[in-house]
Structure formats: C-alpha cells, structure tokens
Amino acid sequence: MKFNKVFNNVSTYEAGKPIELVVREYGIDPKDVVKLASNENPYGCSPKVISKVESIVKNMYLYPDDSMFELKDALGKKYDMDSKNIIIGSGSDQILEFCVHAKCKKGSNVLMAKTTFAMYEIYAKQVGANIIKCKKDLPDLKELLKLYKKHGADLIFLCVPNNPLGDCFDKDEIYKFLEKIDKNTLVVVDGAYNEFAGFKDEKKKICPKDLITKFPNSVYLGTFSKAYSLGGMRVGYGFGQIDIISTFYKIRAPFNITTLSLAAAIEALKDEEFVNECISKNFIEMKRYEEYAQNKGFEYIPSYTNFIAIKLGKYSSKVVSQKLLERGMIIRDLTGYGLNAIRITIGTNEQNTKLFKLLDEVLAELN
Ligand SMILES: *Cc1c(COP(=O)(O)O)cnc(C)c1O
C-alpha cells in the first residue's frame, strides 16, 4: 500500500525496554529486573496518590471532566497562571505534537540541538518539516542562533535540561536567545526535568509565567511522568499565551486524559513534600555515579536531571547495555544518537549498588 511519503523519512521511537520483555526473553524473575532506562521516579508515587486513585476506580464508566477544571486550577495556583493559559496533554509528548501541528507544514524549518529528545524530530517529520540541527554534540545556543539567522524557523525546541545528556542552559542564556527570535517563531521550552535542575541550581530554574509573559511566542511544557512519578498515567501540561493555547485546543481530541490520570495528577501536586524528598535523594545518589565514573576513568556529563550520561571509552556501549540487559538491568544505550555512551536513570540506593556491581562484572568480562 502507498502511504503519505513523509513517513518514508520518519523513524519509530524506541522506548526504554519494559521489565516484562526482560522476563520473557531472558527468563529472569520480575523481582530481579531493575529498570533504569526511562527516567521514571524509582521511589514510586506518593501513597496519597494511590489511595485517591483506588477510591475513584468505580467511576471509570463515566467520561472524564473534559474541562479538566480541577487540575488546571491546581496548576494555575502553583504557577500563578490563568486556566486559559493552560492545556493538559496525554503526556507532554502530546503537547509537543500540538506545537508541531499548530506551526508546521511541509517545508517548514524546525530547529533543535543535535543530541536531544528524539520525539522533536519524529513529530516534525510527520508533517514533512525540514529538520535543522546543530553540529556540536552538546546543545549550544550560539550555534542554534547562527542556524536561526541563516535558515529561519517556524519552530524551535529547547530541552531544559536536555534529555538524553543531562546538560542544562541557564535561564538567562535562554532569555538572551529568545530576545533575538522573531515573534512568529514558536519556541518550545521543554521542562520535563526542570524540577530537578531548579533544585540543583537556582540559575537553571524556569518560571513559566515569567517566560511566557516576557516572550509571548514561547510555550513551557511540564510533565507528571518524571519527578511526579506518574509515567504510567500519561499527564503533561503546557503554558502559553491564549492565542497559542486556543490553537492547541483546536487540535486536541476530547477526553484526552483519563479520569484516573486527572485525579492522580491533582493529588500528586498536593504532596510536594514527597516530590522534594525524591529529588533530594536523586542528587545524593547521583554523586555515587559521578564517583563511579571517575574511578573507572569514564567521562560523564554533569547532570541536572534524574539520569546521567556516561561515555564508555574503549568499551562498546551497545555491548555493555546488552550484557546488562541479560543480567536483568535495563539502561539506555546512546549508540543511536551517534555516541558511545550509556544513559542511566538514577535509581534507589539499592538499585544503584546493583548497577555498579553488574557493570563491574560486565567490564571485567570485556577486559
Ligand atoms: C519524558 C520526557 C517528556 C514527556 O514525557 P511524557 O511522559 O509524554 O509527559 C518530554 N520531554 C522530554 C525531554 C522527556 O524526557
């Protein structure tokens, strides 16, 4: 069958491997499998979220509240934002898609860093847009600005902090960049890990209201999948000026968030203490990874997230990842990004200890 030609050029997103796959393929007991591949919160979610969801399971025969009043109200209070400036998506992924559909068509230019979130490119290619990427591995706003001046763009993606490398621009650098961008170019500031960055370094913290007020051509995206531990619930949000958000509403399908997901997100927002504790533990455990890498002589990128990218030098990241997988440890190989590196989600103390032990084993085998 013939399909829309744009899809010849689109690759399928390869998600982190699920625990079930390792159980099936390698016959490992599910309780012995550790997944440090998708930047989930390893501490699970707040017990308050679980009891809330349990208490409303019986309502699932009803369509959810499509106005999402309560969740928008809670987000609005937390970020000092009017509900009209908020949209909720099935993960912030869905809002990335809204951004592309709102701004791009065949031949549009979409600008992004070389090594950044893979979905930016996939969504943009789905509508036949041209992808313009920097040459440097690490995101560089000067290079991005040069490309912008040369080619122009309908849409620019900034991942702050950046997945899969963990690096992060300062807020001031982003503002300086935005000052030079035309009002008709939509700039997406993807803050999927911004809670982590803001905790580690105040200079990296983005205030969504300040951002979209100073730069009406920007949108800020956040998610409940990472720090708020609701990856399985699929809830993300976008903040922007009314003209942008109301255009997104024309793209959105009704009832795009389930009743249970909405309730979970509302409850998760109430338990800030739980989230802050998780973030604080994340950076304590992160130090162990930095020390591990230093001891082995591996280069790593200082990370402002809940994962760390480590270059493996003489060892093949593909082989190392596969050998870890066979031992029930799921991590991310970055070969597909053109890097001989691995990305590991920072787990619990126990999970990290297990990772170091298994990685030692694998490296010894390869020596
Ligand atoms: C995880 C992630 C998202 C969105 O995840 P959802 O689960 O769809 O909310 C967006 N951007 C980046 C960079 C991510 O890592």
PDBQT file of the ligand as one rigid body, heavy atoms in Angstrom, charges set to zero:
ROOT
HETATM    1  C1  LIG A 401       9.901  12.253  29.359  1.00  0.00    +0.000 C 
HETATM    2  C2  LIG A 401      10.013  13.444  28.501  1.00  0.00    +0.000 A 
HETATM    3  C3  LIG A 401       8.912  14.142  28.010  1.00  0.00    +0.000 A 
HETATM    4  C4  LIG A 401       7.484  13.805  28.176  1.00  0.00    +0.000 C 
HETATM    5  O1  LIG A 401       7.088  12.692  28.716  1.00  0.00    +0.000 OA
HETATM    6  P1  LIG A 401       5.540  12.393  28.859  1.00  0.00    +0.000 P 
HETATM    7  O2  LIG A 401       5.555  11.118  29.619  1.00  0.00    +0.000 OA
HETATM    8  O3  LIG A 401       4.975  12.272  27.492  1.00  0.00    +0.000 OA
HETATM    9  O4  LIG A 401       4.941  13.536  29.618  1.00  0.00    +0.000 OA
HETATM   10  C5  LIG A 401       9.092  15.284  27.278  1.00  0.00    +0.000 A 
HETATM   11  N1  LIG A 401      10.316  15.732  27.019  1.00  0.00    +0.000 NA
HETATM   12  C6  LIG A 401      11.393  15.103  27.470  1.00  0.00    +0.000 A 
HETATM   13  C7  LIG A 401      12.703  15.673  27.162  1.00  0.00    +0.000 C 
HETATM   14  C8  LIG A 401      11.290  13.936  28.198  1.00  0.00    +0.000 A 
HETATM   15  O5  LIG A 401      12.393  13.311  28.604  1.00  0.00    +0.000 OA
ENDROOT
TORSDOF 0
